[in-house]
């Protein structure tokens, strides 16, 4: 079986590498020659935990190859997964791929609005009658995308073709044999599940963050609260940690698309709107915490540890740390920041308004307050005695409840977490 993956960005790199790790030959192709050429040399242009190792392993084994263009690689494939990062032009790309295939299956993995697959299917029916369209939304999380692909909660297929289902079950045999559920539905449902899942996670995160604010007012501990809630089998602990923000490459576009769909059909998604508002206000809440120690952030120096929206990724899309930096700057503060891998992406978002540091200690030097903005595990093991002497005032605002608050307070730090006394 010849299997192709269109797209050499984040989604395409993950999908092609992980599919080839199942033991089948995969051709990853794209029209962006320079990007394809870079990945073909084993250099993944972004940070994603374990991904570069998977790419290089399968390239050495000859299972993963890269090609540029569309017509030539697509013409050799029975199945092509469309995994470009942007929905822009996805229908045109899919039509061109289908035209080159003449028969087979085009699988839409790129996050698209509800109705896209049905519209594409009707378009292909008039021109390429032997190519079937399948909707297969992915549920990958930046920083653990390889694990999410290999250990998914479910495989969701939107199609009316039993042949497509059987073929895709064959491709995903290692997962199917492990007992991963396969849900087969129509295109619209498959497309809506992804957007709904993103919206539900945003609601869950926003709920615990609102409760964390309440915890601070009544002397409760939001960390223990979230643990107790999460152990309820109806709720579960994932994405129920106070301090987290909803971010990632596709999160905002998913919620925008869902809100637009609801608006066009006269449906008011008030819960989602409230959740997004809470998520947007996280930065303001952190600035208020800092201000309680330094009176005002205007003309103050603030250090931020972490700019990625979560650990183990360089993505700053929807990052609460980046939003915090922007809020601090807007209020007249000077910001110094450090991140192990996300500084290049952060430069694009912050337009040179932040002083970037080469180490956490440089970010702490001479600042009035130090903020933990991303939960990188390495921040737990910093030399806090050294940091205390570097800070102008020993204030640490831990937005991820990552650090040992008892130890830091015993060392003389003014420590404040999220939802904790």
Order of alpha helices (4+ residues) and beta strands (2+ residues): beta-alpha-beta-alpha-alpha-beta-alpha-beta-alpha-beta-alpha-beta-alpha-beta-alpha-alpha-beta-alpha-alpha-alpha-alpha-alpha-beta-alpha-beta-alpha-beta-alpha-beta-alpha-beta-alpha-beta
